[in-house]
Amino acid sequence: MSGKLNKRTVALMAMRGEKVPYTPWSFGFTCEAAEKLKAHYGTNDLEPVMDNHLQWLSPFDGFENIGNDRHRDFFGVIWDRSEDKDIGVVANCLLPEPSLKDFSLPPLPGADKFAAIGKQIEREPGCLRMFAIGFSLFERAWTLRGMENLLMDMCINPEFVDDLLTMIADFNIAVVKKALEYDIDVVHFGDDWGQQHGLIMGPVMWKKFIYPQLKRMYGVAKDAGKMVSIHSCGDVDELFDDLIGIGFNSFYPFQPAGMDIATLMDKYHGKLSFWGGLSTQRTLPYGTVAEVAAESRRLLERGLNGGYIFAPAHGVEGDVPLENMLAFINAAQSQPGYRM
């Protein structure tokens, strides 16, 4: 690392749009890709090897294995992982009807789960502290109700959709308020709204149902002086101005297959930071080692002006050759100004 600046400081500078001594990074991998790297490095713990600058904090336990390649999440949703080993496909429907009668979300995670956040910070004090809520709103709603059902409800059962999203947002706000008792830097909300081109529910429905709840959730973090980061796959840049207006600071995963990376970085410099950008649809699975290295160096150089954290455009999939993974890892870690 830089002699005077730790990873937390460099990442905070980048997220604020300030010039940095080197471009910080955060690398994530699916199970299959991670196994390739573990075998290569001879370790089951990739974090010390990657030296990521972002530290992920959450009070939610991992999924419970209930057998037959099925896993239950904190909310009771069952995921079939017989094919997709990382997340899976929803295998049950907790809200078969458009009604919240006799339905409630689970209690908040216990105090011990939040206390574990403090212990994790103590173990890695030099990283940027990202408190994350995955599947935070639209995704949580459709996992409970079903995607097709929820999209139809937006048209024919709007009061139910409002009530469901309000319930979920209230839960998230309570979780964030507990997390704010700890020294975190960023509140990160994961929620997919985009397709390869355009929004899943369209801009009108997004503004009607999603935006008001985001404003409430982001407001809690902003009122506490924290930055707000979001994850949404797909082509969602049409939402950036609205999101910035309610306190949004940083966007991931910044997918070049659906967004003009260079144009957006220039347009929003000083207003919004990005992380991602290295294509997991094209460059990483199909490019040569030289092409991956060149694209990585280009992104890392752009990042020196601030407003960018280098990363693949999503968790790296198993179709990416080991040599291509090593190429972007080495490009990041060989930057002048960085020492591991």
VOBA-1610 file (N, C-alpha, C; in pm, whole numbers, padded with zeros to 5 digits, always signed):
BEGIN
Met+00083-00119+00000Met+00000+00000+00000Met+00087+00125+00000Ser+00024+00237-00029Ser+00095+00363-00023Ser+00149+00383+00117Gly+00268+00443+00126Gly+00335+00452+00255Gly+00255+00520+00363Lys+00177+00623+00331Lys+00107+00699+00433Lys-00044+00675+00436Leu-00096+00617+00331Leu-00241+00602+00321Leu-00280+00456+00324Asn-00373+00420+00414Asn-00419+00283+00414Asn-00529+00263+00311Lys-00574+00140+00296Lys-00672+00109+00192Lys-00803+00184+00214Arg-00844+00198+00338Arg-00967+00269+00369Arg-00961+00412+00319Thr-00849+00479+00346Thr-00835+00618+00306Thr-00835+00633+00154Val-00762+00545+00085Val-00755+00553-00061Val-00894+00528-00122Ala-00966+00429-00070Ala-01100+00399-00122Ala-01196+00514-00095Leu-01187+00575+00022Leu-01273+00690+00051Leu-01242+00807-00042Met-01115+00830-00069Met-01077+00935-00163Met-01139+00908-00301Ala-01129+00783-00345Ala-01184+00748-00476Ala-01335+00770-00480Met-01405+00729-00375Met-01550+00743-00373Met-01593+00889-00366Arg-01506+00975-00315Arg-01537+01119-00309Arg-01498+01191-00438Gly-01439+01119-00532Gly-01399+01182-00657Gly-01266+01253-00652Glu-01184+01223-00549Glu-01054+01287-00535Glu-00946+01206-00607Lys-00838+01272-00648Lys-00726+01202-00708Lys-00665+01107-00606Val-00619+00991-00653Val-00566+00887-00564Val-00425+00848-00607Pro-00343+00797-00512Pro-00207+00755-00547Pro-00203+00630-00633Tyr-00306+00551-00625Tyr-00328+00436-00711Tyr-00477+00406-00706Thr-00526+00330-00803Thr-00670+00301-00809Thr-00703+00182-00719Pro-00790+00200-00620Pro-00828+00088-00533Pro-00913-00013-00608Trp-00930-00131-00550Trp-01004-00237-00618Trp-01082-00324-00521Ser-01176-00398-00580Ser-01253-00498-00505Ser-01290-00609-00601Phe-01244-00731-00573Phe-01267-00844-00660Phe-01358-00947-00593Gly-01459-00992-00666Gly-01548-01097-00617Gly-01556-01210-00718Phe-01578-01331-00671Phe-01575-01449-00757Phe-01689-01545-00723Thr-01745-01607-00824Thr-01840-01715-00800Thr-01764-01837-00751Cys-01838-01938-00709Cys-01775-02056-00649Cys-01672-02120-00742Glu-01711-02140-00867Glu-01623-02210-00960Glu-01496-02130-00988Ala-01511-02001-01008Ala-01393-01916-01032Ala-01303-01913-00909Ala-01363-01903-00791Ala-01285-01899-00667Ala-01205-02027-00648Glu-01263-02142-00685Glu-01191-02269-00670Glu-01065-02272-00756Lys-01072-02214-00875Lys-00952-02208-00960Lys-00842-02127-00892Leu-00881-02015-00833Leu-00781-01929-00768Leu-00727-01994-00641Lys-00811-02060-00565Lys-00765-02127-00443Lys-00662-02234-00475Ala-00689-02309-00582Ala-00594-02412-00624Ala-00462-02350-00669His-00471-02240-00742His-00351-02174-00793His-00266-02118-00678Tyr-00330-02051-00583Tyr-00256-01988-00474Tyr-00229-02082-00357Gly-00292-02198-00358Gly-00272-02294-00250Gly-00329-02250-00117Thr-00447-02188-00120Thr-00511-02140+00002Thr-00662-02146-00012Asn-00731-02160+00100Asn-00877-02155+00100Asn-00929-02015+00133Asp-00840-01924+00166Asp-00877-01787+00201Asp-00815-01693+00100Leu-00896-01641+00010Leu-00845-01554-00096Leu-00829-01408-00054Glu-00891-01369+00057Glu-00889-01227+00093Glu-00747-01172+00113Pro-00659-01241+00186Pro-00524-01186+00202Pro-00449-01176+00068Val-00481-01265-00023Val-00414-01265-00153Val-00467-01151-00240Met-00598-01131-00241Met-00658-01026-00323Met-00626-00887-00269Asp-00617-00874-00137Asp-00596-00744-00071Asp-00702-00643-00114Asn-00828-00686-00117Asn-00938-00598-00153Asn-00946-00478-00060His-00996-00367-00114His-01004-00244-00036His-01139-00226+00033Leu-01239-00305-00004Leu-01372-00294+00055Leu-01396-00412+00148Gln-01449-00382+00264Gln-01483-00483+00363Gln-01635-00492+00374Trp-01689-00610+00346Trp-01834-00629+00346Trp-01883-00671+00484Leu-01980-00598+00536Leu-02033-00620+00669Leu-02183-00646+00661Ser-02230-00748+00731Ser-02373-00779+00731Ser-02409-00861+00854Pro-02528-00839+00911Pro-02572-00920+01025Pro-02643-01047+00984Phe-02659-01069+00853Phe-02734-01185+00805Phe-02641-01303+00783Asp-02678-01418+00838Asp-02602-01540+00816Asp-02616-01586+00672Gly-02529-01675+00631Gly-02543-01735+00500Gly-02667-01823+00492Phe-02694-01873+00374Phe-02812-01955+00352Phe-02801-02088+00427Glu-02913-02136+00477Glu-02917-02264+00548Glu-02936-02377+00446Asn-02847-02474+00449Asn-02857-02590+00360Asn-02964-02684+00414Ile-03072-02704+00338Ile-03180-02792+00383Ile-03186-02922+00302Gly-03079-02948+00224Gly-03069-03073+00149Gly-03122-03063+00008Asn-03081-03162-00073Asn-03125-03169-00213Asn-03095-03042-00291Asp-02976-02985-00267Asp-02931-02864-00336Asp-03023-02745-00311Arg-03091-02745-00197Arg-03180-02634-00163Arg-03129-02563-00037His-03144-02431-00040His-03095-02348+00069His-03201-02245+00105Arg-03217-02222+00236Arg-03319-02127+00284Arg-03249-02001+00332Asp-03299-01883+00287Asp-03240-01758+00332Asp-03308-01709+00460Phe-03264-01594+00509Phe-03311-01538+00636Phe-03461-01515+00636Phe-03519-01489+00518Phe-03661-01455+00508Phe-03750-01576+00481Gly-03690-01694+00470Gly-03767-01815+00446Gly-03779-01853+00300Val-03716-01778+00212Val-03717-01810+00069Val-03623-01927+00045Ile-03670-02025-00032Ile-03589-02143-00062Ile-03532-02129-00203Trp-03401-02151-00213Trp-03328-02136-00339Trp-03278-02273-00385Asp-03314-02310-00507Asp-03269-02435-00568Asp-03135-02409-00636Arg-03029-02473-00586Arg-02896-02453-00641Arg-02847-02574-00719Ser-02938-02651-00771Ser-02897-02769-00846Ser-02818-02732-00972Glu-02842-02614-01028Glu-02765-02568-01144Glu-02678-02447-01109Asp-02740-02340-01064Asp-02665-02222-01021Asp-02619-02243-00877Lys-02489-02267-00858Lys-02436-02303-00727Lys-02415-02183-00635Asp-02425-02062-00689Asp-02395-01944-00607Asp-02518-01885-00540Ile-02626-01864-00614Ile-02749-01811-00557Ile-02862-01911-00576Gly-02889-01947-00699Gly-02994-02044-00726Gly-03120-01979-00782Val-03226-02058-00786Val-03355-02016-00839Val-03459-02033-00728Val-03546-01935-00711Val-03647-01941-00605Val-03739-02060-00628Ala-03757-02141-00522Ala-03833-02265-00535Ala-03964-02264-00457Asn-03995-02155-00388Asn-04123-02147-00316Asn-04181-02007-00334Cys-04304-01989-00288Cys-04369-01858-00296Cys-04437-01831-00162Leu-04381-01738-00086Leu-04433-01709+00047Leu-04557-01619+00044Leu-04581-01554-00070Leu-04700-01470-00085Leu-04775-01511-00211Pro-04845-01624-00207Pro-04915-01669-00328Pro-05032-01581-00369Glu-05082-01498-00276Glu-05191-01406-00305Glu-05146-01262-00277Pro-05206-01164-00343Pro-05169-01024-00321Pro-05227-00969-00191Ser-05183-01027-00081Ser-05234-00988+00050Ser-05126-01008+00155Leu-05118-00917+00252Leu-05024-00931+00363Leu-05092-00982+00489Lys-05217-01025+00476Lys-05287-01080+00591Lys-05212-01203+00642Asp-05188-01208+00772Asp-05120-01319+00838Asp-04975-01334+00792Phe-04919-01231+00727Phe-04778-01238+00684Phe-04697-01131+00757Ser-04578-01168+00797Ser-04487-01071+00857Ser-04345-01110+00821Leu-04258-01012+00819Leu-04117-01040+00799Leu-04057-01093+00929Pro-03945-01160+00921Pro-03884-01214+01044Pro-03834-01103+01135Pro-03809-01135+01261Pro-03749-01035+01351Pro-03611-00994+01300Leu-03566-00878+01344Leu-03431-00834+01307Leu-03327-00935+01356Pro-03212-00942+01289Pro-03103-01026+01342Pro-03072-00989+01486Gly-03027-01085+01563Gly-03000-01063+01704Gly-02881-00972+01728Ala-02869-00925+01853Ala-02761-00833+01889Ala-02625-00895+01863Asp-02614-01026+01877Asp-02486-01092+01854Asp-02442-01081+01708Lys-02538-01080+01617Lys-02504-01067+01474Lys-02448-00928+01444Phe-02505-00826+01507Phe-02452-00692+01487Phe-02318-00675+01559Ala-02303-00736+01676Ala-02176-00727+01748Ala-02063-00787+01665Ala-02096-00887+01584Ala-01994-00949+01500Ala-01937-00850+01398Ile-02017-00748+01362Ile-01968-00646+01270Ile-01851-00571+01334Gly-01869-00534+01460Gly-01761-00464+01529Gly-01634-00546+01537Lys-01649-00676+01559Lys-01532-00764+01566Lys-01464-00776+01431Gln-01544-00780+01324Gln-01486-00788+01190Gln-01408-00662+01157Ile-01460-00547+01195Ile-01389-00421+01174Ile-01256-00422+01248Glu-01255-00475+01369Glu-01132-00481+01448Glu-01027-00569+01380Arg-01073-00675+01313Arg-00979-00766+01247Arg-00919-00704+01121Glu-00996-00618+01053Glu-00949-00557+00929Glu-00972-00406+00933Pro-00901-00336+01021Pro-00931-00194+01040Pro-00892-00105+00923Gly-00811-00155+00830Gly-00761-00072+00722Gly-00846-00071+00597Cys-00961-00136+00597Cys-01046-00144+00477Cys-01164-00048+00486Leu-01217-00011+00370Leu-01341+00067+00365Leu-01456-00018+00416Arg-01537+00034+00506Arg-01641-00044+00573Arg-01775-00028+00503Met-01817-00133+00434Met-01941-00133+00357Met-02044-00218+00429Phe-02145-00154+00485Phe-02255-00230+00544Phe-02357-00260+00435Ala-02382-00387+00410Ala-02459-00426+00292Ala-02588-00497+00327Ile-02695-00458+00257Ile-02822-00529+00260Ile-02850-00577+00118Gly-02841-00706+00096Gly-02868-00761-00036Gly-03017-00782-00058Phe-03059-00790-00185Phe-03200-00812-00218Phe-03285-00715-00136Ser-03252-00586-00147Ser-03301-00493-00046Ser-03444-00442-00065Leu-03500-00445-00186Leu-03635-00390-00201Leu-03713-00464-00310Phe-03697-00424-00434Phe-03766-00492-00544Phe-03733-00641-00545Glu-03605-00673-00530Glu-03566-00814-00531Glu-03627-00890-00413Arg-03627-00828-00295Arg-03688-00898-00181Arg-03836-00918-00206Ala-03902-00819-00265Ala-04045-00831-00291Ala-04074-00945-00389Trp-03997-00952-00499Trp-04029-01058-00596Trp-03988-01196-00547Thr-03887-01205-00460Thr-03854-01337-00406Thr-03966-01389-00316Leu-04040-01299-00254Leu-04152-01338-00169Leu-04279-01366-00250Arg-04301-01285-00354Arg-04428-01288-00427Arg-04417-01360-00562Gly-04296-01364-00619Gly-04277-01415-00755Gly-04263-01298-00851Met-04169-01307-00944Met-04143-01195-01035Met-04265-01159-01119Glu-04323-01256-01188Glu-04439-01225-01273Glu-04555-01170-01192Asn-04580-01233-01076Asn-04689-01186-00991Asn-04669-01040-00951Leu-04546-01006-00907Leu-04520-00870-00860Leu-04535-00769-00972Leu-04485-00801-01090Leu-04498-00708-01202Leu-04645-00687-01241Met-04725-00793-01236Met-04868-00776-01261Met-04935-00697-01149Asp-04893-00721-01025Asp-04949-00647-00912Asp-04928-00497-00927Met-04817-00457-00985Met-04792-00314-01004Met-04902-00250-01089Cys-04963-00329-01174Cys-05071-00277-01260Cys-05208-00294-01197Ile-05232-00410-01132Ile-05369-00440-01088Ile-05388-00441-00937Asn-05278-00446-00860Asn-05287-00444-00714Asn-05187-00343-00657Pro-05194-00217-00697Pro-05091-00120-00656Pro-05085-00097-00506Glu-05199-00101-00436Glu-05196-00079-00291Glu-05119-00190-00221Phe-05135-00315-00269Phe-05061-00426-00212Phe-04911-00406-00233Val-04870-00364-00352Val-04729-00341-00380Val-04674-00233-00289Asp-04747-00123-00272Asp-04703-00017-00181Asp-04686-00070-00039Asp-04783-00147+00007Asp-04777-00200+00143Asp-04659-00296+00160Leu-04637-00381+00060Leu-04527-00478+00068Leu-04392-00405+00068Leu-04373-00310-00021Leu-04246-00239-00028Leu-04223-00153+00096Thr-04331-00097+00151Thr-04319-00020+00275Thr-04274-00111+00389Met-04331-00231+00397Met-04292-00327+00500Met-04143-00361+00489Ile-04098-00387+00367Ile-03959-00423+00344Ile-03866-00306+00377Ala-03905-00185+00333Ala-03822-00067+00360Ala-03815-00039+00510Asp-03926-00054+00581Asp-03925-00035+00726Asp-03827-00131+00792Phe-03826-00256+00747Phe-03732-00355+00800Phe-03589-00310+00774Asn-03560-00268+00650Asn-03424-00226+00616Asn-03380-00105+00697Ile-03472-00011+00716Ile-03438+00109+00793Ile-03402+00072+00937Ala-03475-00021+00995Ala-03442-00066+01131Ala-03305-00134+01136Val-03273-00212+01032Val-03142-00278+01025Val-03031-00174+01012Val-03050-00076+00924Val-02948+00027+00905Val-02926+00106+01034Lys-03032+00140+01104Lys-03017+00216+01229Lys-02933+00139+01331Lys-02949+00008+01336Lys-02865-00073+01425Lys-02720-00072+01377Ala-02701-00082+01247Ala-02565-00084+01192Ala-02492+00048+01216Leu-02568+00157+01222Leu-02507+00288+01241Leu-02447+00306+01380Glu-02469+00209+01466Glu-02403+00212+01597Glu-02255+00177+01584Tyr-02215+00129+01467Tyr-02076+00089+01443Tyr-02011+00185+01344Asp-01879+00183+01341Asp-01803+00280+01261Asp-01795+00234+01115Ile-01907+00248+01044Ile-01912+00211+00904Ile-01896+00336+00817Asp-01858+00317+00692Asp-01838+00428+00601Asp-01952+00443+00500Val-02003+00329+00454Val-02098+00328+00344Val-02211+00230+00375Val-02334+00269+00342Val-02447+00175+00346Val-02475+00134+00202His-02470+00005+00177His-02482-00048+00041His-02612-00127+00029Phe-02693-00090-00071Phe-02819-00159-00096Phe-02809-00235-00228Gly-02829-00365-00224Gly-02830-00446-00345Gly-02972-00465-00395Asp-02995-00439-00524Asp-03130-00452-00579Asp-03122-00442-00730Asp-03156-00546-00803Asp-03148-00543-00950Asp-03274-00485-01012Trp-03256-00380-01092Trp-03368-00318-01163Trp-03355-00329-01314Gly-03235-00362-01364Gly-03208-00349-01506Gly-03207-00479-01583Gln-03234-00464-01711Gln-03213-00570-01810Gln-03089-00530-01891Gln-03059-00609-01995Gln-02946-00570-02080Gln-02968-00430-02137His-03092-00398-02167His-03128-00264-02211His-03258-00223-02143Gly-03252-00121-02059Gly-03372-00070-01995Gly-03406-00139-01863Leu-03515-00091-01802Leu-03557-00136-01670Leu-03656-00251-01677Ile-03650-00341-01581Ile-03740-00455-01577Ile-03885-00410-01569Met-03912-00314-01481Met-04049-00268-01458Met-04082-00140-01534Gly-03982-00085-01604Gly-04004+00040-01678Gly-03989+00161-01588Pro-03957+00277-01643Pro-03930+00396-01561Pro-04052+00448-01485Val-04172+00434-01541Val-04292+00486-01475Val-04319+00409-01346Met-04316+00277-01354Met-04342+00195-01236Met-04228+00208-01134Trp-04106+00221-01184Trp-03993+00240-01091Trp-04014+00367-01010Lys-04048+00476-01078Lys-04063+00604-01008Lys-04182+00600-00912Lys-04287+00527-00950Lys-04408+00522-00867Lys-04386+00438-00742Phe-04325+00322-00757Phe-04318+00228-00644Phe-04182+00223-00575Ile-04074+00224-00650Ile-03942+00202-00593Ile-03882+00330-00536Tyr-03888+00436-00613Tyr-03822+00561-00575Tyr-03863+00612-00435Pro-03992+00616-00399Pro-04027+00670-00267Pro-03964+00591-00152Gln-03953+00460-00167Gln-03894+00379-00061Gln-03743+00398-00055Leu-03679+00413-00171Leu-03535+00440-00173Leu-03506+00571-00103Lys-03588+00671-00128Lys-03568+00801-00065Lys-03569+00788+00087Arg-03661+00708+00138Arg-03668+00685+00283Arg-03542+00613+00334Met-03503+00507+00264Met-03390+00426+00310Met-03258+00503+00299Tyr-03236+00570+00186Tyr-03113+00645+00169Tyr-03104+00758+00271Gly-03220+00815+00303Gly-03223+00929+00395Gly-03167+00895+00532Val-03191+00774+00579Val-03139+00733+00710Val-02987+00734+00710Ala-02927+00681+00603Ala-02781+00680+00592Ala-02726+00821+00576Lys-02790+00901+00491Lys-02740+01037+00467Lys-02751+01123+00592Asp-02860+01108+00666Asp-02876+01186+00788Asp-02768+01154+00890Ala-02711+01033+00880Ala-02604+00993+00971Ala-02466+01026+00915Gly-02462+01093+00801Gly-02334+01132+00742Gly-02262+01021+00669Lys-02334+00915+00629Lys-02273+00803+00559Lys-02299+00813+00409Met-02212+00753+00332Met-02234+00745+00188Met-02329+00630+00157Val-02394+00641+00042Val-02487+00538-00004Val-02435+00479-00133Ser-02423+00347-00134Ser-02380+00275-00254Ser-02492+00177-00292Ile-02507+00154-00423Ile-02608+00058-00466Ile-02550-00041-00566His-02610-00156-00569His-02586-00255-00673His-02714-00268-00755Ser-02701-00256-00885Ser-02808-00298-00974Ser-02745-00345-01104Cys-02770-00468-01139Cys-02729-00516-01269Cys-02811-00447-01377Gly-02755-00445-01498Gly-02831-00399-01613Gly-02812-00252-01647Asp-02889-00208-01743Asp-02883-00075-01800Asp-02977+00018-01722Val-02922+00086-01622Val-03006+00168-01533Val-02958+00312-01523Asp-02868+00356-01611Asp-02811+00490-01596Asp-02916+00600-01612Glu-03032+00569-01671Glu-03138+00670-01681Glu-03189+00713-01543Leu-03155+00636-01439Leu-03201+00666-01303Leu-03102+00749-01223Phe-02981+00768-01274Phe-02875+00826-01192Phe-02910+00964-01138Asp-02967+01050-01220Asp-02997+01185-01172Asp-03098+01184-01058Asp-03202+01102-01071Asp-03300+01090-00964Asp-03235+01035-00837Leu-03148+00937-00853Leu-03084+00873-00738Leu-02987+00968-00669Ile-02911+01043-00746Ile-02819+01141-00687Ile-02898+01242-00605Gly-03017+01276-00651Gly-03100+01373-00582Gly-03146+01329-00445Ile-03143+01198-00418Ile-03185+01148-00286Ile-03068+01091-00205Gly-02946+01123-00249Gly-02831+01090-00164Gly-02742+00978-00211Phe-02763+00930-00331Phe-02685+00820-00388Phe-02544+00868-00424Asn-02440+00788-00384Asn-02300+00827-00406Asn-02221+00736-00498Ser-02251+00605-00499Ser-02163+00513-00568Ser-02242+00399-00630Phe-02203+00362-00753Phe-02277+00261-00828Phe-02189+00142-00866Tyr-02245+00023-00848Tyr-02183-00103-00887Tyr-02294-00190-00948Pro-02269-00269-01054Pro-02139-00317-01101Pro-02089-00251-01229Phe-02152-00151-01284Phe-02097-00074-01396Phe-02058-00166-01512Gln-02159-00216-01581Gln-02140-00319-01684Gln-02127-00257-01823Pro-02011-00272-01887Pro-01990-00208-02018Pro-02078-00263-02129Ala-02133-00382-02112Ala-02222-00436-02215Ala-02352-00357-02225Gly-02389-00287-02116Gly-02515-00212-02117Gly-02499-00064-02093Met-02376-00018-02066Met-02352+00122-02035Met-02227+00172-02106Asp-02223+00302-02137Asp-02105+00365-02195Asp-02017+00411-02079Ile-01918+00328-02046Ile-01836+00350-01928Ile-01768+00487-01929Ala-01697+00517-02037Ala-01618+00641-02042Ala-01708+00764-02034Thr-01818+00763-02107Thr-01908+00879-02109Thr-01967+00903-01970Leu-02011+00797-01904Leu-02072+00813-01772Leu-01971+00858-01667Met-01847+00807-01674Met-01745+00849-01578Met-01716+00997-01594Asp-01711+01045-01717Asp-01687+01188-01740Asp-01807+01272-01697Lys-01926+01228-01732Lys-02047+01305-01704Lys-02070+01323-01555Tyr-02043+01218-01475Tyr-02077+01223-01333Tyr-01957+01239-01241His-01841+01271-01298His-01724+01287-01212His-01748+01398-01109Gly-01719+01365-00984Gly-01745+01459-00875Gly-01883+01450-00816Lys-01973+01382-00886Lys-02110+01363-00836Lys-02137+01218-00796Leu-02066+01125-00862Leu-02096+00983-00847Leu-01969+00904-00872Ser-01945+00804-00790Ser-01833+00714-00815Ser-01886+00581-00866Phe-01799+00512-00938Phe-01836+00384-00999Phe-01736+00277-00957Trp-01786+00154-00950Trp-01691+00041-00941Trp-01744-00074-01023Gly-01649-00142-01088Gly-01681-00241-01189Gly-01609-00205-01317Gly-01675-00229-01431Gly-01624-00181-01557Gly-01548-00282-01641Leu-01488-00385-01581Leu-01416-00486-01658Leu-01515-00594-01698Ser-01540-00607-01826Ser-01652-00687-01876Ser-01642-00834-01839Thr-01748-00883-01774Thr-01759-01027-01745Thr-01838-01100-01853Gln-01891-01024-01950Gln-01964-01086-02060Gln-01877-01106-02184Arg-01774-01022-02198Arg-01693-01030-02319Arg-01544-01046-02287Thr-01483-00940-02232Thr-01337-00939-02217Thr-01286-01054-02131Leu-01343-01073-02013Leu-01289-01175-01923Leu-01306-01318-01973Pro-01423-01358-02021Pro-01434-01497-02068Pro-01374-01521-02205Tyr-01373-01421-02294Tyr-01336-01444-02433Tyr-01210-01371-02478Gly-01162-01274-02400Gly-01042-01201-02438Gly-00916-01279-02410Thr-00806-01237-02474Thr-00676-01295-02445Thr-00621-01235-02316Val-00516-01295-02264Val-00451-01241-02145Val-00405-01098-02171Ala-00349-01075-02289Ala-00302-00941-02323Ala-00417-00841-02329Glu-00532-00883-02381Glu-00648-00794-02389Glu-00703-00763-02250Val-00709-00862-02163Val-00754-00839-02025Val-00660-00743-01954Ala-00529-00765-01969Ala-00432-00677-01904Ala-00442-00535-01955Ala-00458-00519-02088Ala-00466-00385-02146Ala-00591-00312-02100Glu-00706-00381-02099Glu-00831-00319-02053Glu-00822-00283-01905Ser-00758-00369-01827Ser-00741-00342-01684Ser-00655-00218-01663Arg-00545-00208-01735Arg-00456-00092-01720Arg-00527+00037-01762Arg-00610+00030-01865Arg-00683+00148-01910Arg-00778+00197-01800Leu-00852+00104-01740Leu-00945+00141-01633Leu-00870+00191-01510Leu-00760+00127-01476Leu-00682+00169-01359Leu-00625+00308-01379Glu-00583+00339-01499Glu-00529+00472-01526Glu-00639+00577-01515Arg-00758+00549-01568Arg-00870+00642-01554Arg-00902+00665-01407Gly-00890+00561-01328Gly-00926+00571-01188Gly-00839+00664-01106Leu-00719+00697-01155Leu-00629+00784-01080Leu-00688+00923-01060Asn-00783+00961-01144Asn-00847+01092-01131Asn-00957+01091-01027Gly-00985+00975-00967Gly-01088+00963-00864Gly-01223+00924-00921Gly-01311+00882-00833Gly-01446+00845-00874Gly-01458+00704-00926Tyr-01358+00619-00899Tyr-01362+00484-00956Tyr-01289+00384-00868Ile-01352+00268-00849Ile-01290+00152-00785Ile-01287+00040-00889Phe-01170-00011-00915Phe-01151-00112-01019Phe-01210-00246-00975Ala-01286-00308-01066Ala-01347-00438-01036Ala-01401-00497-01165Pro-01414-00629-01170Pro-01495-00689-01277Pro-01639-00638-01267Ala-01711-00647-01378Ala-01846-00593-01384Ala-01949-00678-01309His-01904-00778-01240His-01986-00860-01151His-01893-00964-01091Gly-01945-01051-01003Gly-01864-01162-00957Gly-01815-01243-01076Val-01686-01275-01077Val-01626-01344-01192Val-01682-01486-01202Glu-01728-01521-01321Glu-01792-01651-01343Glu-01688-01759-01373Gly-01734-01883-01369Gly-01646-01998-01390Gly-01597-02014-01531Asp-01656-01940-01627Asp-01610-01952-01766Asp-01487-01866-01794Val-01438-01794-01694Val-01320-01710-01713Val-01195-01792-01687Pro-01102-01798-01783Pro-00978-01875-01762Pro-00896-01820-01645Leu-00827-01907-01576Leu-00742-01867-01464Leu-00644-01758-01507Glu-00585-01774-01624Glu-00485-01677-01670Glu-00544-01537-01684Asn-00671-01529-01724Asn-00735-01397-01735Asn-00763-01336-01599Met-00797-01420-01502Met-00815-01368-01366Met-00683-01315-01311Leu-00577-01391-01332Leu-00446-01347-01283Leu-00402-01218-01350Ala-00444-01198-01475Ala-00404-01078-01548Ala-00460-00952-01483Phe-00590-00953-01445Phe-00643-00830-01385Phe-00599-00814-01240Ile-00578-00925-01172Ile-00526-00916-01034Ile-00386-00856-01036Asn-00302-00906-01124Asn-00165-00855-01132Asn-00161-00710-01178Ala-00251-00672-01269Ala-00255-00533-01315Ala-00283-00439-01199Ala-00377-00476-01112Ala-00410-00391-00997Ala-00295-00386-00898Gln-00240-00502-00868Gln-00140-00508-00762Gln-00002-00461-00805Ser+00019-00440-00934Ser+00148-00390-00982Ser+00146-00240-01008Gln+00041-00171-00966Gln+00033-00027-00985Gln+00144+00046-00907Pro+00207+00145-00969Pro+00297+00231-00892Pro+00220+00298-00778Gly+00282+00309-00665Gly+00216+00371-00551Gly+00150+00273-00458Tyr+00138+00146-00503Tyr+00078+00043-00418Tyr+00184-00056-00377Arg+00183-00092-00250Arg+00266-00201-00201Arg+00180-00289-00115Met+00184-00418-00134Met+00100-00509-00056Met+00157-00523+00084
//
